Amino acid sequence: MPEVERHDYDVVVIGAGGAGLRAVIEAREQGFSVAVVCKSLFGKAHTVMAEGGCAASMGNANEKDNWQTHFKDTMRGGKFLNNWRMAELHAREAADRVWELETYGALFDRTPDGRISQRNFGGHTYPRLAHVGDRTGLELIRTMQQKIVSLQQEDYAATGDYEARIKVFAECTITELLTEDGKIAGAFGYYRESGQFVLFRAPAVVLATGGIGKSYKVTSNSWEYTGDGHALALRAGVTLINMEFLQFHPTGMVWPPSVKGILVTEGVRGDGGVLKNSEGKRFMFDYIPPVFKGQYAETEDEADQWLRDNDSARRTPDLLPRDEVARAINEEVKAGRGTEHGGVYLDIASRMPAEEIVRRLPSMHHQFKELADVDITAEPMEVGPTCHYVMGGIEVDPDTGAAVVPGLFAAGECSGGMHGSNRLGGNSLSDLLVFGRRAGLGAAAYVGGLTERPTPTDADVESAAKTALAPFDPPTDGAGENPYTLHAELQETMNDLVGIIRKEHEVREAIDKLADLRARYARVTVVGNRHFNPGWHLALDLANMLLVSECVAQAALLRTESRGGHTRDDHPGMDPTWRNSLLVCALDPARSDGLVPGVTVTRKEQTPMREDLLALFEFSELEKYYTEQELAAHPAAEG
Ligand code: FAD
């Protein structure tokens, strides 16, 4: 067996974004030793790229806001498919988590009277996003890293070793979770720079690896988002839910081609920017769907009045939930009213003075100037949908983040349920804090309750090393496949056939194409050695992307309705008989050998919403989503 570096910890957290760091802090505060492993540099995760803000009903901008309204907005945004318990915990705890960040040293933007400032975002009834300009994620990460350093200083004072209880393993990729008797026993991976293998022996692992966007050609996501946590969990025997739901953010850059997909924050619209087609029309007024009729402004004057004063008018349809806005942009472009480069216009220049734009949206101003030579204080931006966020993920217990395999926990974007079929902007950063903390607590409680610790077997370690080295072995006939070629084909397939608008025959074509790519993957060959070898890294990531893409495509085929981040051209509109159904992905035991195993997808009903939560909604609103049969049990149904 190749040489393997070995470490022992109570908890291993895989991922150093917001969810991972919050889990580390909590597990350490409970007195356990924690390894935090991340495949990029420490401090570089998607969380750092988050721009617009973190949603929490602190009521600073409008005192009418409260957790109940946040809960209802989240359920509406997810089209009532959300795990309601997660949505409840999230809405109840988000404000405390933001205030807690201030105790770690975060500095959010302030209102004139010194409270944390909150901005408007799509689908949120009140201004709710705590923010730091348009660089909120950076502040979150900076603050949590600072908190970790302060905990390490405490550990130094107590033990003489800064890393006695928290150690960071950066640029280290986990490729396999190891179990003993069905329980988590550790994690296996390699250092990106040296290729050296490393084994973490630990009874609890928290997955916080983020999303899957790199399976798509046009995406706001960076190279790390290859669905590793999703795939690691599946291979360890855990189920994924909601994988058909992908969020295509309505506003990504469309020009020049080299930057296509890079995000344009919703904060632009939150601060007053408006969408226009090539005829100069503010087209979103034509796209208010029946379920939201009556809740959104119907004229430009009313929409603009709402921006000045939330209480005196209905909200602008430019801030409908993201799935609605993305579909509307798609329609406008299809109808020939798009821009020269296939997007629509996003205009902030005509809405406020130049210096105000630079003050509120410094990153956007810089991004467009540097990347597209566009001055957003003087001209509109060209924008279009980009693959942004995966609602689907690891099925977890809402309260503890525990997955079905004992010792495995998940939080953040790699977990599923919280956002239902569509996430509201700003609800990810708060999700990371709320459920990162809960997963850290869950892992700590689990480890604290163990009487003996599972240990990985040598055979499993050897097998993990062999799998990782497989791309260095060319097929015997010499005809190897290039990982970059396969990745490009995968991205093209998912983008074109399982993208924002789906059709049965196209999804079937994608599934055939994925089968072909899986078969070809067995022949993937890389050259060189294990020292910093990006081709090898991609080859290993590709197996995860293929597995996760299979889940997306199979689930997209089965769900014969359109809801949130899943639009079926051949099944337009929501079907109430699907509202309470989850599609659950698991490894297919009949296709479990091979480098990329097969998956099965089965339909399962969710637990009905608790009555006190259901009672928060008007009966007339529930009627738009629920079946008559479900509503028969509702107290208001009798009246
Ligand atoms: P991440 O922050 O992505 O962290 C994942 C970590 O896992 C990384 O450290 C990575 O290196 C590591 N990792 C992955 N695979 C492995 C592996 N195999 N081994 C070891 N480590 C691994 N949300 C909001 O709420 N508000 C916003 O304003 C907002 N703006 C956004 C702007 C952009 C451009 C993008 C892309 C997203 C935005 N989002 C926003 C979404 C939000 O940022 C993400 O959903 C969130 O940060 C995900 O956090 P996470 O902790 O789950 O994962």
Residues whose N, C-alpha, C, O or C-beta is under 5 A from the ligand:
A	BS01	FAD	I14 G15 A16 G17 G18 A19 G20 V37 C38 K39 S40 K44 A45 H46 T47 M49 A50 E51 G52 G53 C172 T173 I174 A208 T209 G210 S220 N221 E224 D228 L263 A411 G412 E413 C414 G425 G426 N427 S428 L429 S430 L432
